[in-house]
């Protein structure tokens, strides 16, 4: 083996072409003792392959590297970098580890900075427990691959401070796969044509606390994680991904995902805005969160729990009134959790008038939904699907012109619909089992309210609550107050408000202070079958043109 003891390797004058410290060959060993410094201009400071390492480098510097700064491949033992300063250009990674055991970049009392122009700042694969990579700052710009790439197993760790920046990556800006140790990145990420953030196959915590910008690429992917958390907490997360999905969360059973800090701004054309499927828990928190999708669903959460922190958006819009393709749905919530500890979707808007006469509707517009006849609980041709979900709160939203339903729901608990507009024509088929209309619910539970809204355009009915015969219902309260409900529009238009209870249902229905007009059937029809119980109050309504 080789021992370097208290030495200084410095490249002066004409730039050297070989690394400052280079050792290749299985069975070799490299031991560092005392203070060992390596300072290079364009060549690598350290290049070791297949050796057993021991000790530490006190100062490792590359000022204008053209072939990377540090490369360790298939090394055993351990190596610590105290002070590290790498500045490189070209496509080779500035700090590269491949199956290198127990590498420590020690930020405690030391300074570790990496700047790469044209290649990855850090490319570390085959990481295992015992590697702790702590950087003050990393900068990667214009890389044809990835800005930071981390891959491994065990409890290795990584962190990069708030002055870090990744920009122009054509593959992935920040890519982390595997491992159970904490990973933190506090800098900004602005991808090129690639993906901004990719977190996969992990059982540990990952935190990206800087701002994220993704224009034209594939946005953010968090997938196949089995434990731990992923938190994106920057105050600005801007994703303009066109035909690509902006945020894709999939198969994260046992994993918790939180987009916090507000400032989530998603814009797509034919790509889904935010999709969460296949397990785990997700929240979107903070203010100013928006999703706008022209020809695709804006938000789809299926078989994934909405956490107690809720999915909070200022605006959610989907669909168009142009020649662009029309989406099948605007919002889909399916099996997101109905227990008391679960959260719900909150669309807040910013106030203002949301009526047909003044359709400001600051909570977003969902329109022009297409699809064949579909009586399921997750139908196409439907603006908002609410199935097995808890406490959705929709304010200042407009939903219009859906081929089946504007809003469709089942096993829905504690709905709030306020200051919203349901208009256009919603549905094409009044026949059973379709019963197309503006708002169509089967089983709803808890306390539900529809207030201060304008609701029209139901093909059969404007508001329907009626679960299938033989299907268990339950106990619920429905308050329909202060609305303008008018104009069922189909070939056989029917009721304005229709509620039917049967079997052991126990319903309380309050219909108060509404204007109801121009319905083909009854303005209000409340029906009780078998041994159901209904407590009904219909007061202070203005009924016109029955």
Buried (B, 14 or more C-beta within 10 A) or exposed (E): EEEBEEEEBEBEEEBBEEBBBBBEEEEBBBBBEEBBBBBBBBBBBBBBBBBBBBBBBBBBBBBEBBBBBBBBBBBBBBBBBBBBBBBBBBBBBBBBBBBBBBBBBBBEEBEBBBBBBBBBBBBBBBBBBBBBBBBBBBBBBBBBBBBBBBBBBBBBBBBBBEBBBBBBBBBBBBBBBBBBBBBBBBBBBBBBBBBBBBBBBBBBBBBBBBBBBBBBBBBBBBBBBBBBBBBBBBBBBBBBBBEBBBBBBBBBBEBBBBBBBBBBBBBBBBBBBBBBBBBBBBBBBBBBBBBBBBBBBBBBBBBBBBBEBBBBBBBBBBBBEEEEBBBBBBBBBBBBBBEEEBBBBBBBBEEEEBBBEEBBBBBBBBBBBBBEBBBEBBBBBBBBBBBBBBBBBBBBBBBBBBBBBBBBBBBBBBBBBBBBBBBBBBBBBBEEEBBBBBBBBBBBBBBBBBBBBBBBBBBBBBBBBBBEEEEEBBEBBBBBBBBBBBBBBBEEBBBBBBBBBBBEBBBBBBBBBBBBBBBBBBBBBBEBEEEBEBEBEBEEBEBEEE
